[in-house]
Amino acid sequence: MDIYIYIYKCWEIIGNKQYAVGKLIDGEIKEINHIMLNRQMYGADPIEDKTCSKCSYLPVCNGGCPIQRIENEFENGNNDMCTFYKDFLPEFMKIHLALKKKVLKIIDENFSQLFPT
């Protein structure tokens, strides 16, 4: 919601009334923009994208930014939906797991001091 009581589904587009899905009036959602609401709920489905639906990273990235997907699908946009993190994800996971292992070791070694009974 912005200061003008417009309701948005994504913080990236707050203030751009073109993407507002409705308006809050007297505590109720009114003036629903059914076209935009439909696009944001169903038109940005990465499963419908042939490339995304075959990608093993889809559960992690969820198909990228839905607003950019809507721009591509309905507004002749040319956004690259594939995250650049994709190429580095295996390395990120190794780093994450190594750090997690270190943190768990520290907790295990200092459990009684960290969590006195």
Accessible surface in RSA format (square Angstrom, percent):
REM  Atomic radii and reference values for relative SASA: ProtOr
REM  Chains: A
REM  Algorithm: Lee & Richards
REM  Probe-radius: 1.40
REM  Slices: 20
REM RES _ NUM      All-atoms   Total-Side   Main-Chain    Non-polar    All polar
REM                ABS   REL    ABS   REL    ABS   REL    ABS   REL    ABS   REL
RES MET A   1   120.14  62.2  79.04  52.3  41.10  97.8  77.13  65.6  43.01  57.0
RES ASP A   2    20.92  14.7   7.98   7.9  12.94  30.6  14.69  34.6   6.23   6.2
RES ILE A   3   150.85  85.8 120.70  89.9  30.15  72.7 129.92  93.6  20.93  56.8
RES TYR A   4   131.39  61.3 123.23  70.1   8.16  21.2  87.41  65.7  43.99  54.2
RES ILE A   5    72.61  41.3  72.61  54.1   0.00   0.0  72.61  52.3   0.00   0.0
RES TYR A   6    44.05  20.6  44.05  25.1   0.00   0.0  19.91  15.0  24.13  29.8
RES ILE A   7    34.38  19.6  34.38  25.6   0.00   0.0  34.38  24.8   0.00   0.0
RES TYR A   8    19.56   9.1   0.77   0.4  18.79  48.9   0.77   0.6  18.79  23.2
RES LYS A   9   111.52  54.4  78.68  48.3  32.84  78.2  41.30  37.2  70.22  74.8
RES CYS A  10    29.99  22.7  22.32  24.9   7.68  18.0  17.47  44.3  12.52  13.5
RES TRP A  11   195.78  78.6 180.66  87.4  15.12  35.5 154.70  82.5  41.08  66.7
RES GLU A  12   107.15  61.5  76.99  58.2  30.16  71.8  18.39  35.6  88.76  72.5
RES ILE A  13    13.03   7.4   9.66   7.2   3.37   8.1  13.03   9.4   0.00   0.0
RES ILE A  14    86.17  49.0  60.25  44.9  25.92  62.5  60.25  43.4  25.92  70.3
RES GLY A  15    50.03  61.7   0.00   N/A  50.03  61.7  25.44  69.8  24.59  55.1
RES ASN A  16    64.74  44.6  57.55  55.6   7.19  17.3  20.41  49.1  44.33  42.8
RES LYS A  17   110.75  54.0  97.16  59.6  13.59  32.4  53.28  48.0  57.48  61.2
RES GLN A  18    99.96  55.9  80.44  58.8  19.52  46.5  45.30  96.4  54.66  41.5
RES TYR A  19     8.75   4.1   8.75   5.0   0.00   0.0   5.46   4.1   3.29   4.1
RES ALA A  20     6.20   5.7   5.44   8.4   0.77   1.7   5.44   7.7   0.77   2.0
RES VAL A  21    16.67  11.0  15.00  13.6   1.67   4.0  15.00  13.0   1.67   4.5
RES GLY A  22     3.11   3.8   0.00   N/A   3.11   3.8   2.66   7.3   0.45   1.0
RES LYS A  23    51.88  25.3  51.88  31.8   0.00   0.0  13.47  12.1  38.41  40.9
RES LEU A  24    49.32  27.5  44.22  31.6   5.10  12.8  44.22  31.1   5.10  13.7
RES ILE A  25    58.47  33.3  55.33  41.2   3.14   7.6  58.47  42.1   0.00   0.0
RES ASP A  26   138.35  96.9  97.58  97.1  40.77  96.4  39.21  92.3  99.14  98.9
RES GLY A  27    66.58  82.1   0.00   N/A  66.58  82.1  31.10  85.4  35.47  79.4
RES GLU A  28   105.48  60.6 101.46  76.8   4.03   9.6  33.18  64.2  72.30  59.0
RES ILE A  29   104.23  59.3  82.31  61.3  21.92  52.8  82.31  59.3  21.92  59.5
RES LYS A  30    89.80  43.8  84.44  51.8   5.36  12.8  43.67  39.3  46.13  49.1
RES GLU A  31   117.14  67.3  84.55  64.0  32.59  77.6  50.25  97.2  66.89  54.6
RES ILE A  32    70.49  40.1  50.98  38.0  19.51  47.0  51.00  36.7  19.49  52.9
RES ASN A  33    55.54  38.3  47.95  46.3   7.59  18.3  19.49  46.9  36.05  34.8
RES HIS A  34   128.48  70.2 121.66  84.6   6.82  17.4  84.13  86.7  44.36  51.6
RES ILE A  35   119.74  68.1 115.16  85.8   4.57  11.0 119.20  85.8   0.54   1.5
RES MET A  36     8.41   4.4   8.32   5.5   0.09   0.2   8.32   7.1   0.09   0.1
RES LEU A  37    54.02  30.1  54.02  38.6   0.00   0.0  54.02  37.9   0.00   0.0
RES ASN A  38    82.77  57.1  79.59  76.9   3.18   7.7  17.26  41.5  65.51  63.3
RES ARG A  39    60.27  25.3  59.50  30.3   0.77   1.8   4.65   6.4  55.62  33.7
RES GLN A  40    11.62   6.5   3.57   2.6   8.05  19.2   2.81   6.0   8.81   6.7
RES MET A  41   102.10  52.9  73.23  48.5  28.87  68.7  60.03  51.0  42.07  55.7
RES TYR A  42   149.36  69.7 136.55  77.7  12.81  33.3 100.32  75.4  49.04  60.5
RES GLY A  43    23.06  28.4   0.00   N/A  23.06  28.4  14.06  38.6   9.00  20.1
RES ALA A  44    11.83  10.9   4.07   6.3   7.76  17.6   5.51   7.8   6.31  16.7
RES ASP A  45    54.13  37.9  44.16  44.0   9.97  23.6  14.89  35.1  39.24  39.1
RES PRO A  46    17.41  12.7  17.41  15.9   0.00   0.0  17.41  14.4   0.00   0.0
RES ILE A  47   105.09  59.8  96.10  71.6   8.99  21.7  96.10  69.2   8.99  24.4
RES GLU A  48   138.00  79.2 110.71  83.8  27.29  65.0  42.68  82.5  95.32  77.8
RES ASP A  49    43.64  30.6  33.84  33.7   9.80  23.2  13.27  31.2  30.37  30.3
RES LYS A  50   171.68  83.8 164.24 100.8   7.44  17.7 110.17  99.2  61.51  65.5
RES THR A  51   102.63  73.0  93.40  94.7   9.23  22.0  64.55  86.7  38.08  57.6
RES CYS A  52    17.89  13.5  16.06  17.9   1.83   4.3   1.97   5.0  15.92  17.2
RES SER A  53    53.63  45.3  25.24  33.7  28.39  65.4  14.41  30.7  39.23  55.0
RES LYS A  54   174.81  85.3 138.18  84.8  36.63  87.2  95.09  85.6  79.73  84.9
RES CYS A  55    31.27  23.7  15.90  17.7  15.37  36.1  16.09  40.8  15.18  16.4
RES SER A  56    99.09  83.7  69.31  92.5  29.78  68.6  58.41 124.4  40.68  57.0
RES TYR A  57    55.96  26.1  55.91  31.8   0.04   0.1  34.69  26.1  21.27  26.2
RES LEU A  58    20.59  11.5  19.48  13.9   1.10   2.8  20.08  14.1   0.50   1.4
RES PRO A  59   116.30  84.8  77.29  70.5  39.01 141.8  89.09  73.6  27.22 169.1
RES VAL A  60   102.09  67.2  72.32  65.5  29.77  71.7  77.06  67.0  25.03  67.9
RES CYS A  61    39.99  30.3  19.04  21.2  20.95  49.2  16.36  41.5  23.63  25.5
RES ASN A  62   103.76  71.6  99.73  96.4   4.03   9.7  22.56  54.3  81.20  78.5
RES GLY A  63     0.56   0.7   0.00   N/A   0.56   0.7   0.55   1.5   0.01   0.0
RES GLY A  64    24.92  30.7   0.00   N/A  24.92  30.7  17.82  48.9   7.10  15.9
RES CYS A  65    40.11  30.3  28.65  32.0  11.46  26.9  23.60  59.8  16.51  17.8
RES PRO A  66    67.13  48.9  66.07  60.2   1.06   3.9  67.13  55.4   0.00   0.0
RES ILE A  67     9.19   5.2   9.19   6.8   0.00   0.0   9.19   6.6   0.00   0.0
RES GLN A  68    71.18  39.8  71.18  52.0   0.00   0.0   7.10  15.1  64.08  48.6
RES ARG A  69    14.97   6.3  14.86   7.6   0.12   0.3   8.57  11.7   6.40   3.9
RES ILE A  70     0.00   0.0   0.00   0.0   0.00   0.0   0.00   0.0   0.00   0.0
RES GLU A  71    49.37  28.3  49.37  37.3   0.00   0.0   8.62  16.7  40.75  33.3
RES ASN A  72    44.65  30.8  28.93  28.0  15.72  37.9  18.02  43.4  26.63  25.7
RES GLU A  73   118.93  68.3  90.56  68.5  28.38  67.6  12.56  24.3 106.38  86.9
RES PHE A  74    82.62  41.3  51.25  31.7  31.37  81.6  57.07  34.6  25.56  73.1
RES GLU A  75    61.98  35.6  36.50  27.6  25.49  60.7  32.11  62.1  29.87  24.4
RES ASN A  76   150.57 103.8 119.62 115.6  30.95  74.5  32.98  79.4 117.59 113.7
RES GLY A  77    29.76  36.7   0.00   N/A  29.76  36.7  15.29  42.0  14.47  32.4
RES ASN A  78   152.08 104.9 123.09 119.0  28.99  69.8  33.63  80.9 118.45 114.5
RES ASN A  79    44.75  30.9  31.12  30.1  13.64  32.8   6.06  14.6  38.69  37.4
RES ASP A  80   117.00  82.0  89.33  88.9  27.67  65.4  42.94 101.1  74.06  73.9
RES MET A  81    26.44  13.7  16.84  11.1   9.60  22.8  18.47  15.7   7.97  10.6
RES CYS A  82    64.03  48.4  46.81  52.2  17.22  40.5  29.85  75.6  34.18  36.9
RES THR A  83    40.91  29.1  27.88  28.3  13.03  31.0  32.30  43.4   8.61  13.0
RES PHE A  84   140.58  70.3 131.67  81.6   8.91  23.2 138.88  84.2   1.70   4.9
RES TYR A  85   114.22  53.3 114.22  65.0   0.00   0.0  72.88  54.8  41.34  51.0
RES LYS A  86    59.94  29.2  56.15  34.5   3.79   9.0  31.43  28.3  28.51  30.4
RES ASP A  87   118.60  83.1  88.33  87.9  30.27  71.6  24.92  58.6  93.68  93.4
RES PHE A  88   108.77  54.4 107.63  66.7   1.14   3.0 108.77  65.9   0.00   0.0
RES LEU A  89    30.82  17.2  30.82  22.0   0.00   0.0  30.82  21.6   0.00   0.0
RES PRO A  90    69.03  50.3  60.67  55.3   8.36  30.4  67.87  56.0   1.16   7.2
RES GLU A  91    92.81  53.3  90.61  68.6   2.20   5.2  40.04  77.4  52.78  43.1
RES PHE A  92    87.09  43.6  82.98  51.4   4.11  10.7  84.07  51.0   3.01   8.6
RES MET A  93    94.76  49.1  94.75  62.7   0.01   0.0  72.32  61.5  22.44  29.7
RES LYS A  94   134.38  65.6 126.63  77.7   7.75  18.5  80.15  72.1  54.23  57.8
RES ILE A  95    87.00  49.5  83.74  62.4   3.26   7.8  86.94  62.6   0.05   0.1
RES HIS A  96    99.54  54.4  96.30  66.9   3.24   8.3  59.59  61.4  39.95  46.5
RES LEU A  97   103.03  57.4  98.35  70.4   4.69  11.8  98.66  69.3   4.37  11.8
RES ALA A  98    51.77  47.6  43.48  67.1   8.29  18.9  49.90  70.3   1.87   4.9
RES LEU A  99    99.64  55.5  99.45  71.1   0.19   0.5  99.49  69.9   0.15   0.4
RES LYS A 100   107.17  52.3 101.49  62.3   5.68  13.5  51.90  46.7  55.27  58.9
RES LYS A 101   158.02  77.1 152.98  93.9   5.04  12.0  99.15  89.2  58.87  62.7
RES LYS A 102   130.37  63.6 127.74  78.4   2.63   6.3  77.45  69.7  52.93  56.4
RES VAL A 103    80.43  52.9  80.10  72.5   0.33   0.8  80.41  69.9   0.02   0.0
RES LEU A 104    98.61  54.9  94.99  68.0   3.62   9.1  95.31  66.9   3.30   8.9
RES LYS A 105   129.26  63.1 122.84  75.4   6.42  15.3  72.08  64.9  57.18  60.9
RES ILE A 106    99.51  56.6  99.51  74.1   0.00   0.0  99.51  71.7   0.00   0.0
RES ILE A 107    60.97  34.7  60.97  45.4   0.00   0.0  60.97  43.9   0.00   0.0
RES ASP A 108   113.26  79.3  95.83  95.4  17.43  41.2  19.72  46.4  93.54  93.3
RES GLU A 109   112.97  64.9  75.55  57.2  37.41  89.1  40.84  79.0  72.12  58.9
RES ASN A 110    48.77  33.6  47.52  45.9   1.26   3.0   8.11  19.5  40.67  39.3
RES PHE A 111   111.32  55.7 110.28  68.3   1.04   2.7 110.28  66.9   1.04   3.0
RES SER A 112    86.61  73.2  74.97 100.1  11.64  26.8  50.39 107.3  36.22  50.7
RES GLN A 113   145.02  81.1 118.42  86.5  26.60  63.3  45.95  97.8  99.07  75.1
RES LEU A 114    92.04  51.3  68.80  49.2  23.24  58.4  71.74  50.4  20.30  54.6
RES PHE A 115   109.56  54.8 102.67  63.6   6.89  17.9 106.32  64.5   3.24   9.3
RES PRO A 116   107.20  78.1  80.22  73.1  26.98  98.1  83.49  68.9  23.71 147.4
RES THR A 117   181.96 129.4 108.37 109.9  73.59 175.4 106.86 143.5  75.10 113.5
END  Absolute sums over single chains surface
CHAIN  1 A     9280.8       7730.6       1550.2       5557.6       3723.3
END  Absolute sums over all chains
TOTAL          9280.8       7730.6       1550.2       5557.6       3723.3
